[in-house]
Amino acid sequence: MNVWWLFPIVLLVSLLLTGALRRYALAKSIIDIPNARSSHSVPTPRGGGVAIVIAFLLAIATLIVVRGEDLSVLIALAGAGAMIAILGFMDDHGHIAARWRLLGHFIASAWVLGWLGGLPALEVFGLTLDLGWFGAILAAVYLVWLLNLYNFMDGIDGIASVEAITVCLGACLLYWVGGVAHLAILPFLLAVAVAGFLFWNFPPARIFMGDAGSGFLGIMLGALSLQAAWASSQLFWCWLILLGVFIVDATFTLLRRLSRGDKVYEAHRSHAYQFASRQHGRHLPVTLAVAALNLFWLLPVALSVMLLGVDGVLALIIAYVPLVVLAVRYRAGQLE
């Protein structure tokens, strides 16, 4: 059944709801006040990412009703997304201890893996690896890390939104050239939901995403990448390529802070993108640079996997090398 009419509705819901959430946050003083760890200088309402959550979950509910296809995938996304969004919303409005948040993250990841069937066999340099239960554990850690790193990387205006939109649209193109265009509807809907929010979040931002939105995007992107893995091992590596800017910056920063003995759960602003935004004096150039890296470097590398048959892991290494260089260049993980 054709559901293209759903896309403008999702965009409109996200756009209008973000505006309503901004008014609510201002009325209830749900405001991010700049401090020594902030990357912004103006008090700004937060929690706008709830609009992305509601718009996308309404789209999933609609697909369940009008199509009824890929039910297990839709249930996986809806259940995990709702869990993470509620947890993030509660943390935005109060404080939940890190250990309980982490437990919730693993429960949501287990939900995804249970409905998707775990981690499929993956091709690594021509060899097929079926890791069984160990693969499921690795996949759970992957999902938890992705949703947390998305939270870490949501630190300047527009960056998390632009990342989600460009990655999702890139995945849609890869699905089309890979002969699995039917898979594109979910990442396309997610990109549209984020686009409505980006209208309010584009630099200079009038509202921030908050933990509810960033964590939701992280686990949705992770779940979509695992759905793709069941269609094609190469598509999974392509998703990791497309997510390279966030994965490399967050992981490189974490490893450097761990090696120094920092308390990694404490707030900081030592990611490469944060150093870059301070160096350039504005958020916009950095956010646009992320979009450019995604569209003009990572997407072409991913396309080489699907069109030219380049090994997915080899392409991943090729894609990440310049990103590691940039992380070093912009002092990712160093002391301020």
C-alpha positions in Angstrom: 0.0 0.0 0.0 1.4 3.4 -1.0 1.9 5.6 2.2 3.8 8.6 0.7 1.0 10.8 2.1 2.5 10.0 5.5 5.7 12.0 5.0 4.2 15.5 4.9 2.0 14.7 7.9 5.1 13.5 9.9 7.0 16.7 8.9 4.1 18.9 10.0 3.5 17.1 13.3 7.2 17.4 14.1 7.4 21.0 13.1 4.3 22.2 15.0 4.9 20.0 18.0 8.5 21.4 18.4 7.1 24.9 18.4 4.5 23.9 21.1 7.2 22.2 23.2 9.3 25.4 23.0 6.4 27.4 24.4 5.9 24.8 27.1 9.6 24.8 28.1 9.6 28.6 28.3 6.5 28.6 30.4 7.8 25.9 32.8 11.4 27.3 32.8 12.8 24.1 31.3 15.9 25.9 30.2 19.5 25.0 29.6 21.5 27.6 31.5 25.1 28.0 30.1 27.9 26.8 32.4 31.6 26.0 32.2 30.8 22.7 30.4 28.4 24.2 27.9 29.0 24.9 24.2 26.4 27.6 24.1 26.2 31.0 25.6 22.5 31.8 25.6 19.8 30.2 27.9 17.8 28.0 25.6 14.7 25.8 26.2 15.3 22.0 25.9 13.3 18.9 25.3 12.3 19.5 21.7 13.4 16.1 20.7 10.1 14.7 22.1 8.5 16.0 18.9 10.8 13.7 16.8 9.8 10.8 19.1 6.0 11.4 18.9 6.1 12.1 15.1 8.1 8.9 14.3 6.2 6.7 16.7 2.9 7.9 15.2 4.2 7.0 11.8 5.1 3.5 13.0 1.7 3.1 14.5 0.2 4.1 11.2 2.3 1.7 9.3 1.2 -1.1 11.6 -2.4 -0.3 10.9 -2.4 0.4 7.2 0.3 -2.0 6.0 1.0 -4.7 8.6 4.3 -5.6 6.9 7.6 -6.1 8.8 5.6 -6.2 12.0 8.6 -7.5 14.1 10.8 -4.6 12.9 8.1 -2.0 13.7 7.5 -3.5 17.2 11.3 -3.5 17.8 11.6 0.2 16.9 8.4 1.3 18.7 9.1 -0.5 21.9 12.8 0.4 22.3 12.2 3.9 21.1 9.4 4.5 23.6 11.5 3.1 26.5 14.5 5.2 25.7 12.5 8.4 25.1 10.6 8.0 28.4 13.9 7.3 30.3 15.4 10.4 28.7 12.3 12.5 29.4 12.5 11.6 33.0 16.2 12.4 33.1 15.6 15.7 31.4 13.1 16.7 34.1 15.0 15.3 37.1 17.9 13.0 37.5 18.2 9.2 37.1 21.3 7.5 38.4 23.7 6.4 35.7 23.4 2.7 36.6 19.6 2.8 36.2 19.8 4.6 32.9 22.3 2.0 31.7 20.1 -0.9 32.8 17.2 0.7 30.9 19.5 1.1 27.8 20.3 -2.6 27.8 16.7 -3.7 28.3 15.7 -1.6 25.3 18.6 -3.1 23.3 17.5 -6.6 24.3 14.0 -5.7 23.1 15.4 -4.7 19.7 17.5 -7.8 19.3 14.7 -10.1 20.5 12.3 -8.9 17.8 14.9 -8.6 15.0 16.4 -12.0 15.8 19.8 -10.9 17.1 22.9 -10.3 15.0 23.0 -12.1 11.7 26.2 -13.6 10.2 28.5 -10.9 8.9 31.1 -11.0 6.1 34.6 -9.8 7.2 37.2 -9.7 4.4 35.3 -12.4 2.5 34.8 -14.7 5.5 31.3 -15.3 7.0 31.3 -14.9 10.8 28.3 -16.2 12.7 29.0 -15.3 16.4 25.8 -16.7 17.8 25.0 -15.6 21.4 28.3 -13.7 21.6 27.2 -11.7 18.6 24.0 -10.8 20.4 26.0 -9.5 23.3 28.2 -7.4 21.0 25.1 -6.1 19.3 23.6 -5.1 22.6 26.8 -3.2 23.5 26.8 -1.6 20.1 23.2 -0.3 20.5 23.9 1.0 24.0 27.1 2.7 22.9 25.4 4.3 19.9 22.5 5.7 21.9 24.9 7.1 24.5 27.4 8.5 22.0 24.5 10.2 20.2 23.7 11.9 23.5 27.4 12.9 23.9 27.5 14.3 20.3 24.4 16.4 20.7 26.4 19.4 22.1 26.1 22.2 19.5 23.2 23.6 17.5 21.9 21.3 14.7 24.7 18.7 14.7 22.6 15.7 15.9 19.8 16.6 13.6 22.0 17.1 10.5 23.8 13.8 11.3 20.5 11.9 11.5 19.0 13.4 8.3 22.1 12.9 6.2 22.8 9.4 7.4 19.1 8.3 6.9 18.9 9.8 3.4 22.3 8.3 2.6 20.9 4.9 3.7 17.9 5.4 1.5 20.1 5.9 -1.5 22.1 2.8 -0.6 18.9 0.7 -0.3 17.8 1.9 -3.8 21.1 1.0 -5.5 21.3 -2.2 -3.6 17.9 -3.4 -4.8 16.2 -3.2 -1.4 14.3 0.1 -1.8 11.4 -1.2 0.2 13.6 -0.8 3.3 13.9 2.9 2.8 10.5 3.9 4.2 11.6 3.9 7.9 14.9 5.9 7.6 13.1 8.3 5.3 10.3 8.8 7.8 12.9 9.3 10.6 14.7 11.9 8.4 11.4 13.7 7.9 10.6 13.7 11.6 14.0 15.2 12.4 13.7 17.8 9.6 10.6 19.3 11.4 12.6 19.7 14.6 15.7 21.0 12.7 13.7 24.1 11.7 13.8 25.1 15.3 17.3 23.7 16.1 19.3 25.0 13.2 22.0 27.4 14.4 21.3 29.6 16.3 19.0 27.0 18.0 15.7 28.1 19.5 15.3 24.8 21.3 17.6 21.9 22.2 16.9 18.2 21.6 17.4 16.9 25.1 18.2 13.4 26.2 14.8 12.0 25.2 15.4 13.0 21.6 19.2 12.2 21.3 18.9 8.8 23.0 15.9 7.9 20.8 17.8 8.8 17.6 20.8 6.8 18.7 18.9 3.6 19.3 16.7 4.1 16.2 19.7 4.4 13.9 21.3 1.4 15.6 18.1 -0.7 15.1 17.8 0.4 11.5 21.4 -0.7 10.9 20.7 -4.1 12.3 17.6 -4.4 10.2 19.8 -3.7 7.2 22.3 -6.3 8.3 19.6 -9.0 7.9 19.1 -7.8 4.3 22.8 -7.6 3.5 26.0 -7.7 5.5 27.5 -5.0 3.3 24.6 -2.7 4.2 25.5 -3.0 7.8 29.1 -1.9 7.2 27.7 0.9 5.1 25.6 2.1 8.0 28.8 2.2 10.2 30.5 4.1 7.5 27.7 6.7 7.3 27.7 7.1 11.1 31.5 7.5 11.1 31.7 11.2 12.2 29.9 10.5 15.4 31.4 7.1 16.1 35.0 8.2 15.6 34.7 11.5 17.5 32.9 9.9 20.5 34.9 6.7 20.6 38.3 8.5 20.2 37.3 11.0 22.9 36.2 8.2 25.3 39.4 6.2 24.9 41.6 9.2 25.4 39.7 10.2 28.6 39.8 6.6 29.9 43.5 6.4 29.3 43.9 9.5 31.4 41.8 8.2 34.2 38.9 10.7 33.8 35.5 10.0 35.2 33.9 9.4 31.8 30.3 9.8 33.1 31.0 13.4 34.0 30.0 16.2 31.6 32.8 17.6 29.5 33.3 19.5 26.3 36.4 17.8 24.9 35.0 16.2 21.8 36.6 17.2 18.5 33.4 19.0 17.3 33.3 21.1 20.6 37.0 22.1 20.2 36.2 23.0 16.5 33.2 25.1 17.4 35.2 27.1 19.9 38.1 27.5 17.5 35.7 28.8 14.8 33.7 30.8 17.3 30.3 29.5 15.9 28.4 26.3 15.7 27.2 26.7 12.1 30.5 26.0 10.3 31.0 22.8 12.3 27.5 21.5 11.7 27.8 22.2 8.0 31.2 20.5 8.0 29.6 17.4 9.4 26.9 17.4 6.7 29.7 17.9 4.1 31.7 15.0 5.4 28.7 12.7 5.4 27.6 13.6 1.9 30.9 14.1 0.1 33.2 11.6 1.8 31.3 8.9 3.8 28.4 8.4 1.3 30.7 7.9 -1.7 32.8 5.4 0.2 29.6 3.5 1.2 28.4 3.7 -2.4 31.7 2.0 -3.5 30.7 -0.9 -1.3 27.3 -1.3 -3.0 28.2 -0.4 -6.6 31.9 -1.5 -6.9 31.9 -4.5 -4.6 34.6 -3.0 -2.3 34.8 -5.1 0.9 32.7 -3.5 3.6 35.3 -3.7 6.4 38.1 -2.4 4.1 35.8 0.5 3.1 35.1 1.2 6.8 38.8 1.5 7.5 39.3 3.7 4.5 36.4 5.9 5.6 37.6 6.2 9.2 41.3 7.1 8.7 40.7 10.8 7.7 38.1 11.0 10.6 40.7 9.9 13.1 43.1 12.4 11.6 40.5 15.1 12.2 39.9 13.9 15.7 43.6 14.3 16.4 43.7 17.7 14.7 40.9 19.0 16.8 42.3 17.5 20.0 39.4 15.1 20.8 39.6 13.9 24.4 42.4 16.4 25.4 42.2 18.6 28.4 40.8 22.0 27.7 
